[in-house]
């Protein structure tokens, strides 16, 4: 079983002769926006992109939602800008056709329906990363967003995408909350505060179990608590931890 990191390229390989980036961008790559230059350095051409993000990798993507939703995979809009709309549409065609085949329905998508779906997804969901869409398609196959009845229905897919956006918002919110919590826990000021709270609780419990208010007030005892922690007062006077 592959990890999602394994489907993302690690090194640059020269573009193939058949689908050079120059076919899409006749101007010098040095004048292109940085994100497009980075994309072409990473994926180099349409063939490599389609091979890396093929439907067989959906099961890899769904195992690591953080990588799928917050990783470095490109969004659909960037694919179109860097490699051309034809590559983007080909990728969507492959994903949708594979989904239709997986459904087992006798009536598959017609050419008109397929073109319409591709256009809708490209126009309305261009902000989604390709890994997010792969996550959607894999979850659709698992029955998370309904199913087809006798025929592959484009409306079921478009409605499922709306449901997916709600799920995506929840996933991203949970990830953001977890990130902020982790950052807070790692903050030195927060760690000091937590330690101080624990120490105060320990002192209060010791005071309540061992001492009477006639001996010391809690505020008075807090001034010599360090002696009890060291054991100087505890054992000589019969106090227990």
C-alpha positions in Angstrom: 0.0 0.0 0.0 1.4 3.4 -1.0 1.5 6.5 1.1 0.2 9.7 -0.4 3.7 11.2 -0.3 4.8 8.5 -2.8 2.4 9.7 -5.5 3.8 13.3 -5.4 6.9 13.8 -7.4 10.2 14.5 -5.6 12.5 15.5 -8.5 12.3 17.2 -11.8 12.3 15.2 -15.0 12.6 16.7 -18.5 9.3 17.3 -20.4 8.4 14.7 -23.0 8.8 15.7 -26.7 5.1 15.2 -27.3 3.8 17.5 -24.5 6.4 20.1 -23.8 5.4 23.1 -21.6 6.4 25.3 -24.5 3.3 24.1 -26.4 1.2 25.8 -23.7 3.4 28.7 -22.9 5.4 29.9 -26.0 6.9 32.7 -24.0 10.0 32.2 -21.8 9.2 30.4 -18.6 11.2 33.0 -16.7 8.4 35.4 -17.3 5.6 33.1 -16.1 4.1 33.5 -12.6 6.2 31.7 -10.0 3.4 29.2 -9.1 3.3 28.1 -12.8 7.0 27.8 -13.0 7.0 25.6 -9.9 4.2 23.5 -11.3 6.1 22.8 -14.5 9.3 22.1 -12.6 7.4 19.5 -10.5 5.2 17.9 -13.1 6.8 18.9 -16.4 4.0 17.8 -18.7 0.5 16.5 -19.0 1.4 12.9 -19.3 3.3 12.9 -16.1 0.5 14.8 -14.3 -2.1 12.3 -15.5 0.0 9.3 -14.5 0.6 10.7 -11.0 -3.0 11.5 -10.2 -4.8 8.6 -11.8 -7.8 7.0 -10.2 -5.8 4.1 -8.8 -4.2 6.5 -6.4 -7.6 7.6 -4.8 -7.2 4.9 -2.1 -3.8 6.4 -1.2 -5.2 9.9 -1.0 -8.1 9.1 1.2 -5.8 7.5 3.9 -4.3 10.9 4.7 -6.9 13.7 4.6 -4.4 16.2 5.9 -2.2 15.7 2.8 -5.3 15.6 0.5 -6.7 18.9 1.8 -3.6 20.8 3.0 -0.8 19.3 0.9 1.0 20.7 -2.1 -1.1 19.1 -4.9 -2.3 21.7 -7.4 -5.8 22.9 -7.8 -7.8 22.4 -11.0 -7.4 26.0 -12.0 -3.6 25.9 -11.8 -3.6 22.7 -13.9 -5.5 24.5 -16.6 -3.2 27.6 -16.4 0.0 25.6 -16.4 -0.8 22.7 -18.8 -3.9 23.9 -20.6 -7.6 23.3 -20.2 -7.3 20.1 -22.3 -5.2 18.4 -19.7 -7.5 19.5 -16.9 -10.5 18.2 -18.9 -8.7 15.0 -19.7 -8.0 14.4 -16.0 -11.7 15.0 -15.1 -12.8 12.8 -18.0 -10.6 9.9 -16.6 -11.9 10.3 -13.0 -15.6 10.5 -14.0 -15.4 7.7 -16.5 -13.8 5.5 -13.9 -16.5 6.4 -11.4 -19.2 5.5 -13.9 -17.5 2.2 -14.7 -17.2 1.4 -10.9 -20.9 2.0 -10.4 -21.8 -1.1 -12.4 -24.8 0.7 -13.9 -25.8 -0.4 -17.4 -26.4 3.1 -18.6 -23.2 5.1 -18.4 -22.6 8.8 -19.0 -23.4 10.0 -22.5 -20.8 12.2 -24.3 -23.1 15.2 -23.7 -23.5 14.4 -20.0 -19.7 13.9 -19.6 -18.9 17.2 -21.3 -21.4 19.0 -19.2 -20.1 17.5 -15.9 -16.5 18.4 -16.9 -17.6 22.0 -17.7 -19.5 22.4 -14.4 -16.7 21.0 -12.2 -14.0 23.1 -14.1 -16.1 26.3 -13.8 -17.4 25.9 -10.2 -14.8 23.8 -8.5 -11.5 25.1 -9.9 -10.3 26.1 -6.4 -10.3 22.4 -5.3 -7.0 20.5 -5.2 -6.9 17.5 -7.5 -6.3 15.4 -4.3 -9.4 16.8 -2.8 -11.4 15.7 -5.8 -9.8 12.3 -5.7 -10.8 12.1 -2.0 -14.4 13.0 -3.2 -14.5 10.3 -5.9 -13.2 7.6 -3.5 -15.7 8.6 -0.8 -18.5 8.6 -3.5 -17.6 5.0 -4.3 -17.8 4.1 -0.7 -21.5 5.3 -0.6 -20.8 8.5 1.4 -22.9 10.7 -0.9 -25.7 8.5 -2.2 -25.7 6.2 -5.2 -27.0 5.8 -8.8 -30.2 4.0 -9.6 -30.0 2.1 -12.8 -28.0 4.8 -14.6 -25.2 7.1 -13.9 -27.0 10.4 -13.1 -24.9 13.6 -13.5 -27.3 15.4 -11.0 -26.3 12.8 -8.3 -22.7 13.7 -8.8 -23.2 17.5 -8.8 -25.4 17.2 -5.6 -22.8 15.0 -4.0 -20.1 17.7 -4.7 -22.2 20.2 -2.8 -22.3 17.7 0.2 -18.6 17.3 -0.2 -18.0 21.0 0.2 -19.8 20.9 3.6 -17.7 18.0 4.6 -14.6 19.8 3.4 -15.4 22.8 5.5 -15.7 20.7 8.6 -12.5 18.8 7.9 -10.5 22.1 7.3 -12.0 23.6 10.5 -11.0 20.6 12.5 -7.5 20.6 11.1 -7.2 24.3 11.8 -8.4 23.9 15.4 -5.9 21.0 15.9 -3.1 23.1 14.5 -3.8 26.0 16.8 -4.1 23.7 19.8 -0.7 22.1 18.9 0.9 25.5 18.6 -0.6 26.7 21.9 0.7 23.5 23.7 4.2 24.2 22.3 4.2 27.8 23.3 6.6 28.4 26.3 4.2 30.8 28.0 1.4 28.3 27.8 3.6 25.5 29.2 4.6 27.8 32.1 0.9 28.5 32.8 0.0 24.8 32.8 2.9 23.9 35.1 1.9 26.7 37.5 -1.7 25.5 37.5 -0.6 22.0 38.3 1.8 23.2 41.0 -1.0 25.3 42.6 -3.4 22.3 42.6 -0.7 20.1 44.2 -0.1 22.7 46.9 -3.8 23.2 47.6 -4.3 19.4 47.9 -1.3 19.1 50.3 -2.6 22.0 52.4 -6.1 20.6 52.6 -4.9 17.2 53.6 -2.2 18.1 56.1 -2.8 21.5 57.6 -5.4 23.5 59.5 -6.1 27.1 58.8 -4.9 27.8 62.4 -1.4 26.7 61.5 -1.1 28.7 58.3 -3.4 30.4 55.9 -3.2 29.2 52.4 -1.4 32.4 51.3 1.1 32.0 54.2 1.7 28.4 53.3 2.4 29.3 49.7 5.4 31.2 50.9 7.1 28.1 52.4 5.6 25.5 50.1 9.1 25.1 48.5 10.4 23.8 51.8 7.7 21.1 52.0 8.5 20.1 48.4 12.1 19.6 49.4 11.1 17.5 52.4 12.7 19.8 55.0 9.4 20.4 56.9 7.3 17.4 55.8 9.0 14.5 57.5 10.1 16.3 60.7 6.6 17.4 61.5 4.7 14.2 60.5 3.1 15.7 57.4 2.1 13.3 54.6 2.3 14.0 50.8 
